[in-house]
Amino acid sequence: MHAKPDLTLDDLVLEIAAEHQMTIHRVSVWRALRSLGLTHKKALQA
């Protein structure tokens, strides 16, 4: 995540799934990030 700080949750899920050749659910990644104390960046509204 340090290498790609603008990565969205969906993109992170895809990267993890591809790297580890497994199915992973979005909510599982969200929970893991939250448990590590990582917050989300709100999208800019145009």
Summary of the structure (lengths in Angstrom):
residues: 46
radius of gyration: 11.3
end to end distance: 25.5
largest distance: 36.5
contacts: 74
relative contact order: 0.16
helix: 48%
strand: 0%
